[in-house]
Amino acid sequence: MLHGPPLPDDAPKHTIFVCGDNAVAKRTVSELVRLIGAEPVDAGPLYAEPSGMMLVHLAYKQGFGGRIGSQRLKFG
């Protein structure tokens, strides 16, 4: 179920952080992320639940809406 209208075709590519201790599983998930047109980022064996909880809080408790997400930025 979508929480908003589809993104335009020229929208920036989404970043999806992939975490876990199983290298084979992370490669499989990364390929699935590429298939949906997003960029996978190996975030290591991190526990990602806190960042997900923060996004839910910002989206629904702070009123940013369901179209909020996180993005990796490259500097330099």
Buried (B, 14 or more C-beta within 10 A) or exposed (E): EEEEEEEEEEEEEBBBBBBBEEEEEBEEBBEEBEEEEBBBBBBEEBEEEEBEEEBEEBBEEEEEEEEBEBEEEEEE
